[in-house]
Amino acid sequence: MSEASDPAPTRPAGDPAGGAAAAPGPHAAVIRTLAAAMLRTAVLPVSLVVVLAAVVASLFAGVPGLLGAVIAGAASSAAALFTLWLMRLTAGMAPMFVMGASLGGYFVKMFALLLVMTAVGGVPAVHRESLAFTFLVTVLVWATAQAVAFRRTKIPTIVPGS
């Protein structure tokens, strides 16, 4: 037989050189379920807090207060959504890589928030106190909602066979 008629060599199922992706571990579905529950649980309370903060900030500081509240709500929500996206992205990876991605994602998120809040805090058209208080309250609501979602979601903390 000639080499031209031989079928192309096959690659193993998790081969990064072009084979199909490896099947996710048993914990991947659990992590994705948790991320979805966290999002569902947080959307309404966070939205209400941002709207309430925008109204209160507008009453006390006018348009600069409104801008500060909206920017803070958007920045804190973006950070929380980044965490949920990272959870979904790394759900099928080995735990060692998940921990590395979590730590790296935390540093990226904190540095980005530091840059955004520092840059926006110095803008005269933005009320600093509205920015700061809305950011603080929104982060606390996100964190509380995520903890509540974890508590309510019936998922095993230890997944047998993983």
C-alpha positions as CSV (number, residue, x, y, z in Angstrom):
1,M,0.0,0.0,0.0
2,S,1.1,3.5,-0.7
3,E,1.3,6.2,2.0
4,A,-1.3,8.3,0.0
5,S,-4.0,5.7,0.6
6,D,-3.5,5.4,4.3
7,P,-6.1,7.2,6.4
8,A,-4.9,10.2,8.3
9,P,-3.7,9.5,11.8
10,T,-6.2,10.1,14.5
11,R,-5.5,12.1,17.6
12,P,-6.6,11.3,21.1
13,A,-9.8,12.9,22.4
14,G,-8.2,15.7,24.5
15,D,-5.3,16.5,22.2
16,P,-4.7,20.2,22.1
17,A,-3.2,19.9,18.6
18,G,-6.6,19.7,17.0
19,G,-8.5,16.7,18.5
20,A,-11.9,17.0,20.0
21,A,-12.1,18.6,23.4
22,A,-12.0,16.3,26.4
23,A,-15.3,15.6,28.1
24,P,-15.7,17.9,31.1
25,G,-15.4,16.3,34.5
26,P,-18.4,15.7,36.7
27,H,-17.9,19.0,38.5
28,A,-18.4,21.1,35.3
29,A,-22.2,20.8,35.3
30,V,-22.3,21.6,39.0
31,I,-20.2,24.8,38.5
32,R,-22.3,25.9,35.5
33,T,-25.5,25.3,37.5
34,L,-24.1,27.4,40.4
35,A,-23.0,30.2,38.1
36,A,-26.5,30.4,36.5
37,A,-28.1,30.3,39.9
38,M,-25.9,33.1,41.1
39,L,-26.8,35.3,38.1
40,R,-30.5,34.6,38.5
41,T,-30.4,35.4,42.2
42,A,-28.4,38.6,41.9
43,V,-30.0,40.3,38.9
44,L,-33.1,41.7,40.5
45,P,-31.6,42.9,43.9
46,V,-28.6,44.5,42.2
47,S,-30.8,46.2,39.6
48,L,-33.0,47.6,42.3
49,V,-30.0,48.8,44.4
50,V,-28.5,50.6,41.4
51,V,-31.8,52.3,40.5
52,L,-32.4,53.3,44.1
53,A,-28.8,54.6,44.5
54,A,-29.2,56.5,41.2
55,V,-32.4,58.1,42.4
56,V,-31.0,59.0,45.9
57,A,-27.8,60.3,44.4
58,S,-29.7,62.4,41.9
59,L,-31.8,64.0,44.7
60,F,-28.7,64.8,46.8
61,A,-26.1,65.6,44.2
62,G,-27.9,66.1,40.9
63,V,-26.5,64.9,37.6
64,P,-23.0,64.2,39.0
65,G,-24.6,62.0,41.6
66,L,-26.6,60.1,39.0
67,L,-23.4,59.6,36.9
68,G,-21.5,58.4,40.0
69,A,-24.2,55.9,40.9
70,V,-24.6,54.5,37.4
71,I,-20.9,54.2,36.8
72,A,-20.4,52.4,40.1
73,G,-23.2,50.1,39.5
74,A,-21.9,49.2,36.1
75,A,-18.3,48.7,37.3
76,S,-19.3,46.5,40.2
77,S,-21.7,44.5,38.0
78,A,-19.0,44.0,35.3
79,A,-16.7,42.7,37.9
80,A,-19.3,40.2,39.3
81,L,-20.2,39.1,35.7
82,F,-16.5,38.6,35.0
83,T,-16.4,36.2,37.9
84,L,-19.4,34.3,36.7
85,W,-18.0,34.1,33.1
86,L,-14.7,32.8,34.6
87,M,-16.6,30.1,36.5
88,R,-18.3,29.0,33.3
89,L,-15.1,29.1,31.3
90,T,-13.0,27.1,33.7
91,A,-15.8,24.6,34.9
92,G,-14.4,21.7,32.8
93,M,-10.8,22.3,33.7
94,A,-8.7,20.4,36.2
95,P,-9.0,21.9,39.7
96,M,-5.3,23.1,39.7
97,F,-6.0,25.2,36.6
98,V,-9.3,26.5,38.0
99,M,-7.5,27.7,41.1
100,G,-4.9,29.4,39.0
101,A,-7.5,31.0,36.8
102,S,-9.5,32.1,39.9
103,L,-6.5,33.8,41.5
104,G,-5.4,35.4,38.2
105,G,-9.0,36.5,37.5
106,Y,-9.2,38.0,41.0
107,F,-6.0,40.1,40.5
108,V,-7.2,41.2,37.0
109,K,-10.6,42.2,38.4
110,M,-9.2,44.1,41.4
111,F,-6.6,46.0,39.3
112,A,-9.2,46.9,36.7
113,L,-11.6,48.1,39.4
114,L,-8.8,50.1,41.0
115,L,-8.0,51.8,37.7
116,V,-11.7,52.5,36.9
117,M,-12.6,53.9,40.3
118,T,-9.4,56.0,40.6
119,A,-9.8,57.4,37.1
120,V,-13.6,58.1,37.5
121,G,-13.2,59.4,41.0
122,G,-11.1,62.3,39.8
123,V,-13.6,63.5,37.1
124,P,-15.3,66.7,38.2
125,A,-18.6,65.7,36.5
126,V,-18.9,62.6,38.8
127,H,-19.9,62.9,42.5
128,R,-17.2,60.9,44.4
129,E,-19.4,59.9,47.3
130,S,-22.2,58.7,45.1
131,L,-19.6,56.7,43.2
132,A,-18.1,55.2,46.4
133,F,-21.3,54.4,48.3
134,T,-23.0,52.9,45.3
135,F,-20.0,50.8,44.5
136,L,-19.8,49.5,48.1
137,V,-23.5,48.7,48.4
138,T,-23.6,47.1,45.0
139,V,-20.6,44.9,45.7
140,L,-22.1,43.8,49.0
141,V,-25.4,43.0,47.3
142,W,-23.7,40.9,44.6
143,A,-21.7,39.0,47.2
144,T,-24.7,38.4,49.4
145,A,-26.8,37.2,46.4
146,Q,-24.1,34.9,45.3
147,A,-23.8,33.4,48.8
148,V,-27.6,33.0,49.0
149,A,-27.6,31.3,45.6
150,F,-24.9,28.9,46.7
151,R,-26.8,28.1,49.9
152,R,-30.1,27.6,48.0
153,T,-28.7,25.6,45.1
154,K,-28.9,21.9,45.8
155,I,-25.4,20.9,44.6
156,P,-22.9,18.7,46.2
157,T,-19.9,20.5,47.7
158,I,-17.8,17.4,47.1
159,V,-18.5,15.7,43.8
160,P,-17.8,11.9,44.0
161,G,-15.6,10.6,41.3
162,S,-13.9,14.0,40.4
